[in-house]
Amino acid sequence: AAITRECARAYPDVVIVGNLHSVGWPLSLMAELTKLGALVVAYMHDCHLFTGRCAYPGACEQHLTGCTPSCSTAHCKPVLAPELIPGAWAYRRKIFCGTNGIPIATNSVWMLEQLRRSMPEVHHADVVHLALDERVFKPDDQARARDVLGIPKDKRVVLGGAVDMEDPRKGADLLRGLIERLRGEAHFVVFGHASEQLEGVQPFPYSQAPARAAVLNQAADVFVGTSRE
């Protein structure tokens, strides 16, 4: 109610809503916001808006026919009591499907394809790619970037990372294999939570500062993404 009141004070034409599961807010907030008369758009950066609760279903395909209390990851974030999962799955189809459904913007073509596969009755969905500020993310002097971060200038630098390198989806084991194969040939820089747990790398903690991310990329010769999903 407080969020809806605050939005109403701005007399918005459009309200973009995303990542509610990160803060534990209910999806019913979106339906409440539509009562303001503004266009409400749900932004989808993971699969939470078409499953019963999970952010990524992996090999599980229950979301195609109906998520059940047998969900094997109900204890994982975002946590939801098993008995509530079927209702949560059905509620998503109620608010997003049909000609009056809340529009969805996805962050990639892959995500849009997964959405349409799981909820073919969605009428309003399209890709809105993530963007970067080109005034920050731009080529710059590599030697200077390495000086700033304390990275060796005389080696090939491989950059890897994720929000959380302990997350199995992020492929830390794949990165470990690459580090072992290129031991002595390349210097590995890894960013994100738990990056310090990887042997043979120069770790950098997770940071939301765009400038830090830009300098890491400027310092590297190649970025290696090892995510499985």
Residue pairs with C-beta under 8 A, 6 or more apart in sequence:
1 32
3 25
3 29
3 33
4 29
4 32
4 33
4 35
4 36
7 15
7 33
7 36
7 38
8 36
12 36
12 38
13 38
13 39
14 38
14 39
14 40
14 41
15 33
15 36
15 38
15 39
15 40
15 41
16 41
16 43
16 105
17 29
17 30
17 33
17 40
17 41
17 42
17 43
18 42
18 43
18 44
18 45
19 43
19 45
20 26
20 27
20 29
20 30
21 48
21 53
21 55
21 77
21 78
22 78
24 78
27 49
27 88
27 91
27 92
27 95
28 91
30 40
30 42
30 95
30 102
31 95
31 102
33 40
34 40
34 102
39 103
40 102
40 103
41 102
41 103
41 104
41 105
42 49
42 96
42 102
42 103
42 104
42 105
43 104
43 105
43 107
43 128
44 104
44 105
44 106
44 107
44 111
44 115
45 106
45 107
45 111
45 130
46 55
46 56
46 111
47 54
47 55
47 56
47 57
47 63
47 111
47 114
47 118
48 54
48 55
48 78
49 92
49 96
49 104
49 115
50 63
50 92
50 96
50 114
50 115
50 118
50 119
51 57
51 62
51 63
51 67
51 89
51 92
51 118
52 62
52 63
52 67
52 68
52 71
52 80
52 85
52 86
52 88
52 89
53 67
53 71
53 74
53 78
53 79
53 80
53 85
53 88
54 60
54 71
54 73
54 76
54 78
55 77
55 78
56 169
56 229
57 63
58 169
58 229
60 71
60 72
60 73
62 68
62 70
62 71
63 89
63 118
64 117
64 118
66 86
66 89
66 90
67 85
67 86
67 88
67 89
68 85
68 86
69 82
69 83
69 85
69 86
70 82
71 82
71 85
74 80
74 81
74 82
74 85
80 88
92 119
93 119
93 121
95 101
95 102
96 102
96 104
96 119
96 122
97 119
97 121
97 122
97 123
98 121
98 123
99 123
101 121
101 122
101 123
101 124
102 124
103 124
103 125
103 126
104 115
104 122
104 124
104 125
105 125
105 126
105 127
105 128
106 112
106 115
106 125
106 126
106 127
106 128
107 127
107 128
107 129
107 130
108 127
108 129
109 127
111 127
112 125
112 126
112 127
115 122
115 125
116 122
116 125
132 210
133 210
136 210
136 211
136 214
137 210
137 213
137 214
137 217
138 214
139 218
140 214
140 215
140 218
141 218
142 218
142 219
143 153
145 151
145 215
145 216
145 218
145 219
146 152
146 153
146 157
146 219
147 153
148 215
148 219
149 189
149 204
149 215
149 216
149 219
150 202
151 157
151 187
151 189
151 202
151 219
152 187
155 186
155 187
156 185
156 186
156 187
156 221
156 222
157 186
157 187
157 188
157 189
157 219
157 220
157 221
157 222
158 178
158 182
158 186
158 187
158 188
158 189
158 220
158 221
158 222
158 223
158 224
159 188
159 189
159 190
159 191
159 216
159 217
159 219
159 220
159 222
159 223
159 224
160 175
160 188
160 189
160 190
160 191
160 201
160 223
160 224
160 225
160 226
161 190
161 191
161 192
161 195
161 204
161 216
162 170
162 192
162 227
163 170
163 192
163 193
163 206
164 170
164 192
164 193
164 194
164 206
165 172
165 175
165 190
165 192
165 193
165 194
165 195
165 197
165 198
166 172
166 193
166 194
166 197
168 228
169 227
169 228
169 229
170 192
170 226
170 227
170 228
171 226
171 227
171 228
172 194
172 198
172 226
174 226
175 188
175 190
175 198
175 224
175 226
176 198
176 199
178 224
178 226
179 188
179 198
179 199
179 200
179 201
180 200
182 188
183 200
187 202
188 198
188 200
188 201
188 202
189 201
189 202
189 203
189 204
189 216
189 219
189 220
190 198
190 201
190 202
190 203
190 204
191 203
191 204
191 205
191 206
191 207
191 213
191 216
192 204
192 205
192 206
193 205
193 206
195 201
195 203
195 204
195 205
195 206
196 203
196 205
204 212
204 216
207 213
217 223
